[in-house]
Amino acid sequence: MSVKEKFLDYVSYDTQSDSSSTTMPSTMKQKLLAQHLADEMVAMGIEDAHMDEWGYVYGTIPANCEKKNVVGFIAHMDTAEEVSGANVKARVIENYDGEDIVLNKELGIVTDVENFPILKKFKGKTLIVTDGTTLLGADDKAGVAEIMQAAEDIIKNNLPHGEIHIAFTPDEEIGAGPNKFDVKGFGCDFAYTLDGGELGGLDYENFNGTSADVDVLTHECGHAFEGYVAERDPHVPADLECPGMESAEIHSMAMEFLTAPWHHLLFGKDTDKYALLHAEDSFLFLAYGCAVDEFQHIMYQNPDLTPDQRNQTWLELEHKYRPWIDFDNLPFYGRGAGWQRQLHIYECPFYYIDYCLSTMAALQFFLLSLTDHKDAWQRYLRLVRRAGTASYTELLETAGLKVPFEEGSIKGIAQQMTDWLEAHQV
């Protein structure tokens, strides 16, 4: 079968997961596809392919050349619980014309270019769609099909390769995919997850045993917690579950500080060092965030600046906001090109100042938690529960925080941070 035929076969299996379930996998129907994949892998020559008791599928393609790094490929089999994945009626559109796609004429379901302008990028391509009444399941059965096709091609054509490990997981959509994953048994030096993204794109990121791991984990946990609370509150309209952009980072940046009572489990004897580093970085970020924001204003007000003039502007802002940094011996940063590494400037213009606004709230949660963590957490919960139904200032008032637009508030918070940092040098 071709990769397209494999995909059409896999989407015929209903693998919807269920967050209310207490079993692993959360739905036994996921095991039907899992066993099907294991059997198909054995048939193509992956002798050790099998499904374990939890519904995970594993298999190995032994190396056929000199020893190389062991590389793994992973995709998940389940589909989201919000929309049915049963009785999928897939339809192949050859040489797509770039116009609106009528998914279901009888029900009036149309995917239109006006609301989905990205469709224009796929003119002339082959698309696979549903009838609009179910999920297609491309997330992530497309990844499953790609891995299966690649494995088949490698084996059939005896392409030179090191040892390759394959894994297909259940329950990713409900956040339980890693729960029973056999990391030790998978035994890879490097592994890649095939799950969406731009055609030809590659995201290279991983946990690497530094404090940044904890920053990312707690930050994203804050975002997830806000969404979890809002989605389950019947009084919060669906379109207001997420706060506005000026407030969206409060929940994440505050969570970084509010998880402090458990940081010792990760840092041990270095917990105090991390607390100092994190507080310093968060405080000093305000200067960098303001530099990014002012840079964008200058760029939009002066669109004809040359590349060298843009770099010079950035250097001047660096000296203005962060005069303690010396870039002279670093060619890239020394010529003022450092702004290029800030992806938000390209993808989310003027969003960076919102990080500064959220930092002002997060720092206050930090300061409050130093004297009464329980009170700080209750204030945070009150803020979270308002979801997107309140403005930035209203959210801060809900939590009893100072609004940074008020005279003297920033100076007062900055002084408290300075006092704490000076008292906790290690």
Residue pairs with C-beta under 8 A, 6 or more apart in sequence:
1 9
2 149
3 145
3 146
3 148
3 149
4 92
4 126
4 128
4 145
6 145
6 148
6 149
7 128
7 138
7 141
7 142
7 145
8 90
8 92
8 128
10 33
10 37
10 137
10 141
10 144
10 145
11 85
11 88
11 90
11 136
11 137
11 138
11 141
12 88
12 90
13 29
13 32
13 33
13 36
14 29
14 79
14 84
14 85
14 86
14 87
14 88
15 27
15 29
15 30
15 32
15 33
15 77
15 78
15 79
15 85
15 137
15 141
15 170
16 27
16 29
16 78
16 79
16 80
16 81
16 84
16 85
16 86
17 25
17 26
17 27
17 30
17 78
17 79
17 80
17 81
17 170
17 171
17 172
17 173
17 174
17 176
18 26
18 27
18 81
18 174
19 26
19 81
19 174
19 175
21 27
24 54
24 55
24 170
24 171
24 176
24 179
24 180
25 31
25 54
25 55
25 78
25 170
25 171
26 78
26 170
26 171
26 174
26 176
27 78
30 55
30 77
30 78
30 170
30 171
31 51
31 55
31 170
33 77
34 51
34 55
34 56
34 57
34 77
34 168
34 170
35 51
37 49
37 51
37 57
37 77
37 144
37 148
37 168
38 49
38 50
38 51
38 57
38 59
39 49
40 148
41 49
41 57
41 59
41 148
41 151
41 166
42 49
44 151
44 152
44 155
44 156
45 155
46 59
46 60
46 61
46 151
46 155
46 166
48 58
48 59
48 60
49 57
49 58
49 59
49 166
50 57
50 58
50 59
51 57
52 58
52 180
52 182
54 170
54 180
55 170
55 171
56 167
56 168
56 169
56 170
56 180
56 181
56 182
57 77
57 166
57 167
57 168
58 165
58 166
58 167
58 182
58 185
58 186
59 151
59 165
59 166
59 167
60 163
60 164
60 165
60 166
61 151
61 154
61 155
61 161
61 163
61 164
61 165
61 166
62 163
63 161
63 162
63 163
63 164
64 158
64 160
64 161
65 160
65 161
65 162
67 162
68 161
68 162
68 163
69 162
69 189
69 190
70 162
70 163
70 164
70 165
70 187
70 188
70 189
70 190
71 162
71 163
71 164
71 165
71 188
71 189
71 190
71 191
71 192
72 164
72 165
72 166
72 167
72 186
72 188
72 190
72 191
72 192
73 147
73 150
73 164
73 165
73 166
73 167
73 191
73 192
73 193
73 194
74 166
74 167
74 168
74 169
74 191
74 192
74 193
74 194
75 140
75 141
75 143
75 144
75 146
75 147
75 168
75 169
75 193
75 194
75 195
76 140
76 143
76 144
76 168
76 169
76 170
76 171
76 172
76 173
76 177
76 195
77 140
77 141
77 144
77 168
77 169
77 170
78 170
78 171
78 172
78 173
78 174
79 85
79 135
79 137
79 139
79 141
79 173
80 135
80 139
80 173
81 173
81 174
83 134
83 135
84 133
84 134
84 135
85 134
85 135
85 137
86 134
87 134
88 130
88 134
88 135
88 136
88 137
89 130
89 131
89 133
89 134
90 128
90 129
90 130
90 136
91 128
91 129
91 130
91 131
92 126
92 127
92 128
93 101
93 126
93 127
93 128
93 129
94 126
95 124
95 125
95 126
96 119
96 122
96 123
96 124
96 125
96 126
96 127
97 123
98 113
98 119
98 120
98 122
98 123
98 124
99 113
100 110
100 111
100 112
100 113
101 110
101 111
101 112
101 119
101 127
101 129
102 109
102 110
103 109
103 110
103 111
103 129
103 130
103 131
103 132
104 131
104 132
104 133
107 132
107 133
109 131
109 132
109 133
111 119
111 129
111 132
113 119
113 120
128 136
128 138
129 136
130 136
139 195
139 196
140 172
140 194
140 195
140 196
142 194
142 196
143 193
143 194
143 195
143 196
144 168
146 194
147 166
147 168
147 194
151 164
151 166
153 159
154 161
154 164
165 186
165 187
165 188
165 191
167 181
167 186
169 177
169 178
169 181
170 176
170 177
171 177
171 179
172 195
197 203
207 213
207 216
211 267
211 274
211 277
211 278
214 263
214 266
214 267
214 274
215 256
215 278
218 255
218 256
218 259
219 252
219 253
219 255
219 256
220 252
221 252
221 255
221 259
222 251
222 252
222 253
222 254
222 255
222 256
223 248
223 251
223 252
225 251
225 255
225 384
226 242
226 243
226 251
226 252
226 384
226 387
227 241
227 242
229 384
229 385
229 387
230 236
230 240
230 241
230 242
230 384
230 385
230 387
230 388
231 241
233 385
233 387
236 387
236 388
236 389
237 389
239 388
240 387
240 388
240 389
241 387
241 388
242 248
242 387
242 388
243 250
243 251
243 386
243 387
243 388
243 390
243 395
244 388
244 391
244 392
245 351
245 354
246 354
246 357
246 391
246 392
247 354
247 357
247 358
247 388
247 390
247 391
247 392
247 395
248 354
248 358
249 354
249 355
249 357
249 358
249 359
250 358
250 361
250 362
250 383
250 395
251 380
251 383
251 384
252 358
253 282
253 355
253 358
253 359
253 361
253 362
254 358
254 361
254 362
254 365
254 366
254 380
255 380
256 278
256 282
256 362
257 278
257 282
257 362
257 365
257 366
257 369
258 365
258 369
258 373
258 376
258 377
258 380
260 275
260 369
260 373
261 373
263 271
263 274
263 275
264 271
267 273
267 274
272 424
272 426
273 426
275 424
276 421
276 424
276 425
276 426
279 366
279 417
279 420
279 421
279 424
280 421
282 359
282 362
282 363
282 366
283 363
283 414
283 417
283 421
284 322
285 355
285 356
285 359
286 356
286 359
286 360
287 321
287 322
288 321
288 322
289 352
289 353
289 355
289 356
289 359
290 321
290 353
290 356
291 314
291 317
291 318
291 320
291 321
291 322
292 339
292 342
292 344
292 345
292 352
292 353
293 350
293 352
293 353
293 356
294 317
295 313
295 314
295 317
295 339
295 345
296 345
296 349
296 350
296 352
298 305
298 313
299 305
299 310
299 313
300 349
305 313
310 336
310 339
311 335
311 336
311 337
311 339
312 336
313 336
314 336
314 337
314 338
314 339
315 327
315 335
315 336
318 325
318 327
318 336
318 338
327 333
327 334
327 338
328 334
332 338
339 345
342 352
344 351
344 352
345 352
357 392
357 404
360 404
360 410
360 413
361 395
361 396
361 399
361 401
363 413
363 417
364 401
364 402
364 413
365 376
365 379
365 380
365 399
365 401
367 413
367 416
367 417
367 420
368 375
368 376
368 379
369 376
369 377
370 420
379 399
379 400
379 401
380 399
382 398
382 399
383 395
383 396
383 398
383 399
386 394
386 395
386 398
390 398
393 403
393 405
396 402
396 403
397 403
402 409
402 412
402 413
403 409
404 410
404 413
